[in-house]
Amino acid sequence: MDDSDYGVTDSPKRGPTLSTSTSSFEPFDAHDPNLSRLATKMFQKTGEYISAELSSTVDDYKLIENMNRAMMGKVAEMKQMSESIGVKNQELNRKYEELQPLLQKIDDIEATVDKLEAAAYQLDSYTIRLENKFKALKAKK
């Protein structure tokens, strides 16, 4: 088998090559200008694509950073609010402890009033019975 059977021809400078196109892999040989222009355009477009992708990623990170800053502000706000609620809760507990003796007195007075009310109903019932007996005795005379 000969090299010409595989489409291999001799290069004027190096000997057998795989291609006879004007663009070759040989150094210092003139390349096809159209191929060079297309390769340059491809590299420019690839560079633009990679730049856009990186720019998009940077924008995503900026958005996340802004979201984190906003969240930190909200967390600080909620922390301040919860501390304020804690202080108010302690103050209310202190006031409740101060009022506890008075509340106990009110409960005691309520119990006494309930006993007086029960006694008043008994007295009223007794008075009605006496009145009925008096009317009955008066009616017999």
MDTraj code that builds the backbone (N, CA, C; nanometers):
import mdtraj as md
import numpy as np

residues = "MET ASP ASP SER ASP TYR GLY VAL THR ASP SER PRO LYS ARG GLY PRO THR LEU SER THR SER THR SER SER PHE GLU PRO PHE ASP ALA HIS ASP PRO ASN LEU SER ARG LEU ALA THR LYS MET PHE GLN LYS THR GLY GLU TYR ILE SER ALA GLU LEU SER SER THR VAL ASP ASP TYR LYS LEU ILE GLU ASN MET ASN ARG ALA MET MET GLY LYS VAL ALA GLU MET LYS GLN MET SER GLU SER ILE GLY VAL LYS ASN GLN GLU LEU ASN ARG LYS TYR GLU GLU LEU GLN PRO LEU LEU GLN LYS ILE ASP ASP ILE GLU ALA THR VAL ASP LYS LEU GLU ALA ALA ALA TYR GLN LEU ASP SER TYR THR ILE ARG LEU GLU ASN LYS PHE LYS ALA LEU LYS ALA LYS LYS".split()
xyz = np.array([
    [0.0826, -0.1177, 0.0000],
    [0.0000, 0.0000, 0.0000],
    [0.0860, 0.1226, 0.0000],
    [0.0443, 0.2192, -0.0757],
    [0.1181, 0.3430, -0.0944],
    [0.0473, 0.4527, -0.0174],
    [0.1217, 0.5607, 0.0218],
    [0.0619, 0.6724, 0.0946],
    [-0.0462, 0.7394, 0.0135],
    [-0.0397, 0.7338, -0.1171],
    [-0.1399, 0.7989, -0.2013],
    [-0.2725, 0.7258, -0.1944],
    [-0.2742, 0.5994, -0.1478],
    [-0.3987, 0.5257, -0.1329],
    [-0.4846, 0.5837, -0.0212],
    [-0.4247, 0.6527, 0.0754],
    [-0.4975, 0.7119, 0.1886],
    [-0.5196, 0.8616, 0.1704],
    [-0.4940, 0.9158, 0.0563],
    [-0.5122, 1.0587, 0.0317],
    [-0.3977, 1.1392, 0.0859],
    [-0.2838, 1.0791, 0.1139],
    [-0.1685, 1.1492, 0.1668],
    [-0.0811, 1.1903, 0.0498],
    [-0.0470, 1.3162, 0.0465],
    [0.0405, 1.3647, -0.0599],
    [0.1646, 1.4237, 0.0028],
    [0.2634, 1.4476, -0.0768],
    [0.3877, 1.5040, -0.0254],
    [0.3763, 1.6548, -0.0154],
    [0.4251, 1.7102, 0.0982],
    [0.4303, 1.8531, 0.1181],
    [0.5607, 1.9028, 0.0598],
    [0.5589, 2.0211, -0.0006],
    [0.6822, 2.0708, -0.0582],
    [0.7903, 2.0915, 0.0467],
    [0.7543, 2.1209, 0.1715],
    [0.8553, 2.1484, 0.2732],
    [0.8829, 2.0277, 0.3628],
    [0.7825, 1.9527, 0.3988],
    [0.7963, 1.8502, 0.5014],
    [0.7792, 1.7078, 0.4502],
    [0.7300, 1.6881, 0.3406],
    [0.7062, 1.5543, 0.2911],
    [0.5583, 1.5199, 0.2987],
    [0.5204, 1.3942, 0.3334],
    [0.3801, 1.3530, 0.3306],
    [0.2964, 1.4296, 0.4325],
    [0.1759, 1.4724, 0.3950],
    [0.0794, 1.5377, 0.4832],
    [-0.0542, 1.4709, 0.4636],
    [-0.1466, 1.5018, 0.5526],
    [-0.2807, 1.4440, 0.5429],
    [-0.3752, 1.5349, 0.4681],
    [-0.3381, 1.6558, 0.4427],
    [-0.4294, 1.7499, 0.3803],
    [-0.3558, 1.8294, 0.2745],
    [-0.4316, 1.8673, 0.1727],
    [-0.3732, 1.9497, 0.0671],
    [-0.4324, 2.0891, 0.0689],
    [-0.5075, 2.1229, 0.1772],
    [-0.5690, 2.2558, 0.1818],
    [-0.4613, 2.3608, 0.2019],
    [-0.5014, 2.4863, 0.1805],
    [-0.4049, 2.5944, 0.1939],
    [-0.3697, 2.6194, 0.3398],
    [-0.4580, 2.5743, 0.4318],
    [-0.4221, 2.5866, 0.5723],
    [-0.3571, 2.4570, 0.6135],
    [-0.2445, 2.4677, 0.6747],
    [-0.1752, 2.3473, 0.7187],
    [-0.1264, 2.3684, 0.8596],
    [-0.0776, 2.2639, 0.9167],
    [-0.0271, 2.2716, 1.0527],
    [0.1218, 2.3009, 1.0536],
    [0.1761, 2.3287, 0.9424],
    [0.3181, 2.3566, 0.9333],
    [0.3448, 2.4989, 0.9792],
    [0.4446, 2.5204, 1.0613],
    [0.4713, 2.6557, 1.1085],
    [0.5145, 2.7470, 0.9960],
    [0.4789, 2.8716, 1.0112],
    [0.5157, 2.9789, 0.9181],
    [0.4539, 2.9631, 0.7805],
    [0.3588, 2.8723, 0.7653],
    [0.2872, 2.8634, 0.6380],
    [0.1694, 2.9581, 0.6432],
    [0.1349, 3.0159, 0.5347],
    [0.0211, 3.1066, 0.5276],
    [-0.1070, 3.0256, 0.5417],
    [-0.1979, 3.0747, 0.6288],
    [-0.3255, 3.0066, 0.6494],
    [-0.4304, 3.0681, 0.5590],
    [-0.5364, 2.9956, 0.5449],
    [-0.6509, 3.0438, 0.4684],
    [-0.7064, 3.1660, 0.5416],
    [-0.7142, 3.2836, 0.4774],
    [-0.7622, 3.4045, 0.5470],
    [-0.9062, 3.3897, 0.5945],
    [-0.9880, 3.3197, 0.5199],
    [-1.1279, 3.3003, 0.5584],
    [-1.1342, 3.2165, 0.6864],
    [-1.0510, 3.1131, 0.6925],
    [-1.0456, 3.0280, 0.8106],
    [-0.9944, 3.1074, 0.9306],
    [-0.8951, 3.1903, 0.9104],
    [-0.8425, 3.2737, 1.0189],
    [-0.9482, 3.3705, 1.0689],
    [-1.0221, 3.4306, 0.9777],
    [-1.1285, 3.5242, 1.0151],
    [-1.2375, 3.4517, 1.0944],
    [-1.2754, 3.3327, 1.0486],
    [-1.3784, 3.2563, 1.1188],
    [-1.3293, 3.2116, 1.2565],
    [-1.2034, 3.1698, 1.2649],
    [-1.1478, 3.1290, 1.3941],
    [-1.1442, 3.2474, 1.4901],
    [-1.1036, 3.3638, 1.4404],
    [-1.1001, 3.4841, 1.5238],
    [-1.2402, 3.5187, 1.5719],
    [-1.3371, 3.5100, 1.4802],
    [-1.4759, 3.5411, 1.5150],
    [-1.5271, 3.4402, 1.6185],
    [-1.4910, 3.3115, 1.6002],
    [-1.5336, 3.2089, 1.6949],
    [-1.4756, 3.2376, 1.8338],
    [-1.3484, 3.2716, 1.8403],
    [-1.2871, 3.3013, 1.9696],
    [-1.3478, 3.4256, 2.0327],
    [-1.3815, 3.5260, 1.9521],
    [-1.4459, 3.6466, 2.0055],
    [-1.5831, 3.6117, 2.0622],
    [-1.6609, 3.5340, 1.9870],
    [-1.7956, 3.4969, 2.0323],
    [-1.7870, 3.4085, 2.1576],
    [-1.6891, 3.3184, 2.1593],
    [-1.6712, 3.2347, 2.2773],
    [-1.6328, 3.3205, 2.3978],
    [-1.5461, 3.4169, 2.3763],
    [-1.5082, 3.5098, 2.4831],
    [-1.6272, 3.5899, 2.5322],
    [-1.7111, 3.6365, 2.4380],
    [-1.8310, 3.7122, 2.4765],
    [-1.9259, 3.6234, 2.5572],
    [-1.9415, 3.4979, 2.5133],
    [-2.0299, 3.4048, 2.5835],
    [-1.9795, 3.3805, 2.7259],
    [-1.8495, 3.3530, 2.7387],
    [-1.7925, 3.3278, 2.8720],
    [-1.8037, 3.4532, 2.9588],
    [-1.7808, 3.5704, 2.9000],
    [-1.7949, 3.6958, 2.9765],
    [-1.9385, 3.7136, 3.0240],
    [-2.0343, 3.6833, 2.9352],
    [-2.1756, 3.6961, 2.9738],
    [-2.2100, 3.5976, 3.0848],
    [-2.1598, 3.4752, 3.0750],
    [-2.1851, 3.3761, 3.1791],
    [-2.1255, 3.4214, 3.3131],
    [-2.0045, 3.4706, 3.3096],
    [-1.9405, 3.5184, 3.4321],
    [-2.0139, 3.6398, 3.4873],
    [-2.0565, 3.7274, 3.3985],
    [-2.1324, 3.8450, 3.4415],
    [-2.2635, 3.8022, 3.5075],
    [-2.3276, 3.7026, 3.4487],
    [-2.4522, 3.6505, 3.5064],
    [-2.4269, 3.5921, 3.6450],
    [-2.3179, 3.5191, 3.6593],
    [-2.2834, 3.4612, 3.7891],
    [-2.2535, 3.5707, 3.8905],
    [-2.1822, 3.6738, 3.8491],
    [-2.1524, 3.7862, 3.9385],
    [-2.2825, 3.8542, 3.9808],
    [-2.3751, 3.8711, 3.8857],
    [-2.5040, 3.9319, 3.9194],
    [-2.5797, 3.8456, 4.0199],
    [-2.5740, 3.7126, 4.0006],
    [-2.6395, 3.6223, 4.0955],
    [-2.5801, 3.6381, 4.2357],
    [-2.4481, 3.6452, 4.2433],
    [-2.3835, 3.6619, 4.3740],
    [-2.4166, 3.7972, 4.4351],
    [-2.4272, 3.9003, 4.3540],
    [-2.4648, 4.0331, 4.4068],
    [-2.6068, 4.0287, 4.4621],
    [-2.6954, 3.9596, 4.3885],
    [-2.8331, 3.9463, 4.4350],
    [-2.8376, 3.8718, 4.5680],
    [-2.7639, 3.7625, 4.5771],
    [-2.7596, 3.6863, 4.7026],
    [-2.7015, 3.7720, 4.8148],
    [-2.5977, 3.8491, 4.7836],
    [-2.5378, 3.9373, 4.8842],
    [-2.6394, 4.0406, 4.9321],
    [-2.7142, 4.0992, 4.8389],
    [-2.8172, 4.1972, 4.8767],
    [-2.9267, 4.1321, 4.9606],
    [-2.9654, 4.0102, 4.9211],
    [-3.0670, 3.9384, 4.9983],
    [-3.0160, 3.9085, 5.1394],
    [-2.8891, 3.8703, 5.1503],
    [-2.8311, 3.8433, 5.2819],
    [-2.8275, 3.9692, 5.3675],
    [-2.7921, 4.0820, 5.3052],
    [-2.7910, 4.2087, 5.3814],
    [-2.9307, 4.2436, 5.4311],
    [-3.0304, 4.2272, 5.3414],
    [-3.1685, 4.2558, 5.3811],
    [-3.2125, 4.1621, 5.4933],
    [-3.1760, 4.0353, 5.4817],
    [-3.2138, 3.9384, 5.5835],
    [-3.1455, 3.9699, 5.7161],
    [-3.0181, 4.0113, 5.7112],
    [-2.9486, 4.0478, 5.8347],
    [-3.0179, 4.1663, 5.9011],
    [-3.0649, 4.2612, 5.8195],
    [-3.1377, 4.3750, 5.8754],
    [-3.2663, 4.3302, 5.9423],
    [-3.3390, 4.2394, 5.8761],
    [-3.4644, 4.1889, 5.9343],
    [-3.4376, 4.1096, 6.0616],
    [-3.3318, 4.0293, 6.0605],
    [-3.2983, 3.9513, 6.1796],
    [-3.2613, 4.0439, 6.2952],
    [-3.1839, 4.1489, 6.2662],
    [-3.1484, 4.2455, 6.3713],
    [-3.2740, 4.3139, 6.4247],
    [-3.3662, 4.3465, 6.3345],
    [-3.4921, 4.4095, 6.3741],
    [-3.5728, 4.3152, 6.4641],
    [-3.5809, 4.1886, 6.4231],
    [-3.6558, 4.0903, 6.5016],
    [-3.5884, 4.0655, 6.6362],
    [-3.4553, 4.0672, 6.6407],
    [-3.3831, 4.0495, 6.7665],
    [-3.4158, 4.1641, 6.8613],
    [-3.4119, 4.2861, 6.8071],
    [-3.4427, 4.4032, 6.8895],
    [-3.5860, 4.3944, 6.9410],
    [-3.6775, 4.3520, 6.8533],
    [-3.8176, 4.3409, 6.8927],
    [-3.8352, 4.2337, 7.0003],
    [-3.7685, 4.1199, 6.9842],
    [-3.7821, 4.0136, 7.0839],
    [-3.7196, 4.0553, 7.2167],
    [-3.6086, 4.1296, 7.2141],
    [-3.5503, 4.1801, 7.3385],
    [-3.6461, 4.2762, 7.4065],
    [-3.7105, 4.3611, 7.3269],
    [-3.8080, 4.4555, 7.3820],
    [-3.9259, 4.3804, 7.4438],
    [-3.9713, 4.2762, 7.3756],
    [-4.0824, 4.1959, 7.4290],
    [-4.0397, 4.1287, 7.5591],
    [-3.9151, 4.0797, 7.5638],
    [-3.8651, 4.0173, 7.6861],
    [-3.8636, 4.1147, 7.8022],
    [-3.8194, 4.2383, 7.7768],
    [-3.8156, 4.3411, 7.8821],
    [-3.9576, 4.3719, 7.9297],
    [-4.0505, 4.3868, 7.8339],
    [-4.1898, 4.4170, 7.8706],
    [-4.2508, 4.3012, 7.9491],
    [-4.2166, 4.1783, 7.9111],
    [-4.2685, 4.0611, 7.9813],
    [-4.2179, 4.0583, 8.1254],
    [-4.0897, 4.0888, 8.1453],
    [-4.0353, 4.0948, 8.2822],
    [-4.1051, 4.2027, 8.3633],
    [-4.1307, 4.3160, 8.2987],
    [-4.1992, 4.4264, 8.3673],
    [-4.3410, 4.3856, 8.4068],
    [-4.4106, 4.3170, 8.3153],
    [-4.5464, 4.2708, 8.3472],
    [-4.5449, 4.1679, 8.4605],
    [-4.4473, 4.0783, 8.4588],
    [-4.4367, 3.9793, 8.5668],
    [-4.4118, 4.0481, 8.7012],
    [-4.3267, 4.1502, 8.7018],
    [-4.2990, 4.2248, 8.8246],
    [-4.4265, 4.2930, 8.8752],
    [-4.5010, 4.3560, 8.7827],
    [-4.6252, 4.4238, 8.8223],
    [-4.7277, 4.3233, 8.8740],
    [-4.7325, 4.2053, 8.8101],
    [-4.8266, 4.1028, 8.8552],
    [-4.7913, 4.0578, 8.9962],
    [-4.6625, 4.0412, 9.0236],
    [-4.6196, 4.0025, 9.1583],
    [-4.6543, 4.1110, 9.2603],
    [-4.6435, 4.2382, 9.2177],
    [-4.6802, 4.3479, 9.3081],
    [-4.8308, 4.3486, 9.3337],
    [-4.9086, 4.3140, 9.2330],
    [-5.0545, 4.3148, 9.2464],
    [-5.1096, 4.1877, 9.3104],
    [-5.0285, 4.0846, 9.3213],
    [-5.0751, 3.9559, 9.3724],
    [-5.1417, 3.9675, 9.5098],
    [-5.0848, 4.0408, 9.6060],
    [-5.1536, 4.0542, 9.7365],
    [-5.2902, 4.1225, 9.7214],
    [-5.2971, 4.2229, 9.6361],
    [-5.4252, 4.2920, 9.6160],
    [-5.5263, 4.2000, 9.5486],
    [-5.4798, 4.1235, 9.4542],
    [-5.5693, 4.0287, 9.3873],
    [-5.6196, 3.9235, 9.4861],
    [-5.5346, 3.8822, 9.5771],
    [-5.5753, 3.7855, 9.6801],
    [-5.6825, 3.8473, 9.7705],
    [-5.6634, 3.9756, 9.8052],
    [-5.7642, 4.0447, 9.8870],
    [-5.8972, 4.0517, 9.8138],
    [-5.8903, 4.0788, 9.6822],
    [-6.0140, 4.0843, 9.6031],
    [-6.0825, 3.9484, 9.6042],
    [-6.0041, 3.8419, 9.5900],
    [-6.0630, 3.7071, 9.5947],
    [-6.1266, 3.6803, 9.7308],
    [-6.0593, 3.7226, 9.8370],
    [-6.1139, 3.7044, 9.9725],
    [-6.2440, 3.7831, 9.9889],
    [-6.2455, 3.9082, 9.9410],
    [-6.3667, 3.9915, 9.9502],
    [-6.4800, 3.9271, 9.8706],
    [-6.4470, 3.8732, 9.7531],
    [-6.5497, 3.8078, 9.6708],
    [-6.6090, 3.6876, 9.7443],
    [-6.5237, 3.6116, 9.8101],
    [-6.5729, 3.4957, 9.8860],
    [-6.6639, 3.5426, 10.0001],
    [-6.6244, 3.6511, 10.0673],
    [-6.7052, 3.7052, 10.1766],
    [-6.8393, 3.7562, 10.1244],
    [-6.8361, 3.8256, 10.0096],
    [-6.9601, 3.8761, 9.9489],
    [-7.0520, 3.7598, 9.9119],
    [-6.9930, 3.6523, 9.8603],
    [-7.0746, 3.5351, 9.8260],
    [-7.1417, 3.4785, 9.9512],
    [-7.0665, 3.4734, 10.0641],
    [-7.1239, 3.4242, 10.1895],
    [-7.2347, 3.5176, 10.2384],
    [-7.2082, 3.6509, 10.2257],
    [-7.3112, 3.7481, 10.2674],
    [-7.4361, 3.7365, 10.1806],
    [-7.4160, 3.7130, 10.0518],
    [-7.5298, 3.6981, 9.9600],
    [-7.6111, 3.5740, 9.9975],
    [-7.5395, 3.4657, 10.0273],
    [-7.6106, 3.3437, 10.0689],
    [-7.6873, 3.3689, 10.1994],
    [-7.6245, 3.4396, 10.2916],
    [-7.6912, 3.4715, 10.4185],
    [-7.8118, 3.5619, 10.3940],
    [-7.7984, 3.6572, 10.3000],
    [-7.9097, 3.7478, 10.2690],
    [-8.0265, 3.6686, 10.2108],
    [-7.9976, 3.5695, 10.1250],
    [-8.1059, 3.4868, 10.0692],
    [-8.1729, 3.4046, 10.1790],
    [-8.0925, 3.3529, 10.2733],
    [-8.1497, 3.2769, 10.3843],
    [-8.2359, 3.3668, 10.4709],
    [-8.1842, 3.4881, 10.4972],
    [-8.2592, 3.5835, 10.5785],
    [-8.3885, 3.6237, 10.5081],
    [-8.3823, 3.6444, 10.3780],
    [-8.5003, 3.6788, 10.2994],
    [-8.6025, 3.5649, 10.3050],
    [-8.5518, 3.4439, 10.2903],
    [-8.6399, 3.3272, 10.2961],
    [-8.7038, 3.3154, 10.4353],
    [-8.6242, 3.3367, 10.5405],
    [-8.6750, 3.3310, 10.6778],
    [-8.7786, 3.4408, 10.7010],
    [-8.7507, 3.5613, 10.6484],
    [-8.8434, 3.6739, 10.6625],
    [-8.9755, 3.6430, 10.5939],
    [-8.9687, 3.5829, 10.4761],
    [-9.0919, 3.5488, 10.4030],
    [-9.1720, 3.4451, 10.4827],
    [-9.1040, 3.3481, 10.5425],
    [-9.1740, 3.2472, 10.6232],
    [-9.2402, 3.3115, 10.7460],
    [-9.1661, 3.4033, 10.8120],
    [-9.2227, 3.4722, 10.9280],
    [-9.3439, 3.5557, 10.8878],
    [-9.3309, 3.6229, 10.7743],
    [-9.4421, 3.7062, 10.7263],
    [-9.5640, 3.6201, 10.6965],
    [-9.5413, 3.5060, 10.6376],
    [-9.6525, 3.4151, 10.6078],
    [-9.7167, 3.3647, 10.7376],
    [-9.6331, 3.3313, 10.8399],
    [-9.6869, 3.2874, 10.9683],
    [-9.7663, 3.4001, 11.0339],
    [-9.7114, 3.5236, 11.0249],
    [-9.7798, 3.6376, 11.0833],
    [-9.9150, 3.6598, 11.0162],
    [-9.9189, 3.6481, 10.8846],
    [-10.0446, 3.6649, 10.8106],
    [-10.1422, 3.5531, 10.8486],
    [-10.0858, 3.4316, 10.8666],
    [-10.1720, 3.3198, 10.9028],
    [-10.2297, 3.3397, 11.0440],
    [-10.1483, 3.3869, 11.1391],
    [-10.1960, 3.4122, 11.2739],
    [-10.2969, 3.5271, 11.2767],
    [-10.2722, 3.6272, 11.1971],
    [-10.3610, 3.7438, 11.1904],
    [-10.4942, 3.7040, 11.1286],
    [-10.4850, 3.6134, 11.0365],
    [-10.6075, 3.5685, 10.9706],
    [-10.6896, 3.4820, 11.0654],
    [-10.6294, 3.4122, 11.1608],
    [-10.7007, 3.3262, 11.2572],
    [-10.7708, 3.4109, 11.3635],
    [-10.7240, 3.5263, 11.3925],
    [-10.7821, 3.6097, 11.4967],
    [-10.8987, 3.6792, 11.4463],
])
top = md.Topology()
chain = top.add_chain()
for i, resn in enumerate(residues, 1):
    res = top.add_residue(resn, chain, resSeq=i)
    for name in ("N", "CA", "C"):
        top.add_atom(name, md.element.get_by_symbol(name[0]), res)
traj = md.Trajectory(xyz[None], top)
